[in-house]
Amino acid sequence: MNGKKKSKEPKTLLEDQQEIIQKIGDRIKELRISQGHTSSEKFAFENEIDRAQYGRYERGTDMRISTLVRVLRALNIDIETFFSEGFKDKK
């Protein structure tokens, strides 16, 4: 190294989208666990959500807005509350 710090390259749109999708998955998982649902498969089954697909959502797979609304309904949480934590940029 020549002593100069490399400037951080700005994120691409795809990287930004992937980060947000991952945050959504992390938030869904956090809420499910905080409500006492220890098994993602059981939670999905009880709420008539495909178990394998639900697991992918928690791991950060893209989903439709209608699916997010369905998951939030199963968690008894409104969309405003869902996005109130963990989505602000940390600078």
C-alpha positions as CSV (number, residue, x, y, z in Angstrom):
1,M,0.0,0.0,0.0
2,N,1.1,3.5,-0.7
3,G,-0.5,5.0,2.4
4,K,-3.5,6.3,0.5
5,K,-6.9,5.1,1.6
6,K,-9.1,3.7,-1.2
7,S,-12.4,5.5,-1.5
8,K,-15.3,3.2,-1.1
9,E,-17.0,2.7,-4.4
10,P,-20.7,3.5,-4.4
11,K,-23.1,0.5,-4.4
12,T,-24.6,-0.5,-7.6
13,L,-28.4,-0.6,-7.9
14,L,-28.3,-4.4,-7.8
15,E,-26.2,-4.4,-4.6
16,D,-28.5,-1.9,-3.0
17,Q,-31.6,-4.0,-3.9
18,Q,-30.0,-7.2,-2.6
19,E,-29.1,-5.5,0.7
20,I,-32.6,-4.2,1.2
21,I,-34.1,-7.7,0.3
22,Q,-31.7,-9.3,2.9
23,K,-32.8,-6.7,5.5
24,I,-36.4,-7.6,4.8
25,G,-35.6,-11.3,5.3
26,D,-33.7,-10.6,8.5
27,R,-36.5,-8.5,9.9
28,I,-39.2,-11.2,9.1
29,K,-37.1,-13.8,10.9
30,E,-36.4,-11.5,13.8
31,L,-40.1,-10.8,14.3
32,R,-41.1,-14.5,13.9
33,I,-38.6,-15.5,16.6
34,S,-39.5,-12.6,18.9
35,Q,-43.2,-13.8,18.8
36,G,-42.2,-17.3,19.9
37,H,-42.3,-19.0,16.6
38,T,-39.1,-21.0,16.8
39,S,-39.7,-23.1,13.6
40,S,-39.9,-21.3,10.3
41,E,-41.5,-24.4,8.7
42,K,-44.2,-24.7,11.4
43,F,-44.9,-20.9,11.2
44,A,-45.3,-21.1,7.4
45,F,-47.4,-24.2,7.6
46,E,-49.7,-22.7,10.2
47,N,-50.2,-19.6,8.0
48,E,-50.6,-21.5,4.7
49,I,-47.4,-20.2,3.2
50,D,-45.2,-22.6,1.2
51,R,-42.7,-23.7,3.8
52,A,-39.7,-23.9,1.4
53,Q,-40.4,-20.5,-0.1
54,Y,-40.9,-18.9,3.3
55,G,-37.5,-20.2,4.3
56,R,-36.0,-18.6,1.2
57,Y,-37.7,-15.3,2.1
58,E,-36.0,-15.3,5.5
59,R,-32.7,-16.0,3.8
60,G,-33.1,-12.9,1.5
61,T,-34.8,-14.1,-1.6
62,D,-36.8,-11.5,-3.5
63,M,-40.6,-11.6,-2.9
64,R,-43.6,-9.8,-4.2
65,I,-45.2,-7.0,-2.2
66,S,-48.4,-9.0,-1.9
67,T,-46.4,-11.8,-0.3
68,L,-44.7,-9.5,2.2
69,V,-48.2,-8.2,3.1
70,R,-49.4,-11.8,3.6
71,V,-46.4,-12.6,5.8
72,L,-46.9,-9.4,7.9
73,R,-50.5,-10.2,8.3
74,A,-49.5,-13.6,9.7
75,L,-47.1,-11.8,12.1
76,N,-49.9,-9.4,13.1
77,I,-47.8,-6.4,12.2
78,D,-48.5,-3.5,9.9
79,I,-46.2,-2.4,7.2
80,E,-45.3,0.9,8.9
81,T,-44.2,-0.9,12.1
82,F,-42.3,-3.5,10.0
83,F,-40.2,-0.8,8.3
84,S,-39.8,1.3,11.4
85,E,-36.6,-0.6,12.5
86,G,-33.5,-1.7,10.8
87,F,-33.9,0.1,7.5
88,K,-32.4,3.5,8.0
89,D,-29.0,4.1,6.5
90,K,-26.2,4.1,9.0
91,K,-23.7,6.8,8.1
